Amino acid sequence: MGLIMPYELTCVCGNAFEAKLYEYVFSDDFPEVKEKILNGEFYFETCPKCKRLLNVENRFLYRDERNKLWVWVCKSEERCHKKKLREQLISGDAPIVIKDGYDVKYQKYLVFGRDELLALLLRKDKVLKKEETKALKKNIALKVISADPQNPGYLFLNGEKVKMISLPLRLSCHYMKDSKNRRRWLNFYAKGVNIHNSFSSFLSVEQRMHWKRVRKEKLIRKLHNEYDDFAESYAAFRINVQAFRKNDPARWKFMEDVEKIRIPRKIVFC
């Protein structure tokens, strides 16, 4: 099943208890553990006193023999140490080192949190990608928008095996004060996230290559990844088409073509 180690957890009710958490997962030999990772059960422990479910993140190694994947899954909060952790992974000084006795070349990856692991598996696990991509694209995405500008909301994607992927919505600083414009912005931004994200993009291979070229010509913000950048550009395009066209003709032309894409997955407000 993998390497399991005891950890002491403390519930919000104040109860401290011991839980056995995975540090090493063999996805091929124990598919039931992989299923728990896909549906989210892997990340929850139950407090024996109050029965509350605790969301627990723990570093673990995910090993997939069929696809030759070696993934070091770290906590989301450890992203600020990404450079140091990546150096450890490349050098082989990660906490858990594979020693097989034979030479096998693995694809090594470092990810932070469940969502990044799922995004990687949907790209690299050929069987999962084939089985799940269609389901992810057809299912309804639930949109939760908060009135709090500091926490705009989330878009939740849901597949057959992969359950409840949460994609955070972002808020442009230009729309922080006006609640009406803020709502419009978040609605369009959510639609942009729905169209192009790391789990189920509706852009074709050619369109994605085109988008990369457009971004390279005029990168709006260096810290944006291609998905955040797409959603923000799509929202800006929908908010004011004429201003967007004047400011960035290349992105405007790209978004005009995006509007012609058929998006089978609809968004509902929740």
Buried (B, 14 or more C-beta within 10 A) or exposed (E): EBEBEEBEBEBEEEEEBEBEBBBBBBBEEBEEBBEBBBBBEBBEBEBEEEEEEBEBBBBBBBBBEEBEBBBBBBEEEBEEEEEEBBEBBEEEEBEEEEEEEEEEEBEBBBBBBBBBBBBBBBEBBEEBBEBBBBBBBEBEBBBBBEEEEEEBBBBBBBBBBBBBBEBEBBBBEEBBEEEEBBEBBBBBBBBBBBBBBBBBBBBEEEBBEBBEEBBEEEEBEEEBEBBBBBBBBBBBBBBEEEEBBEEBEEBBEBBEEBEEEEBEBEBEEE
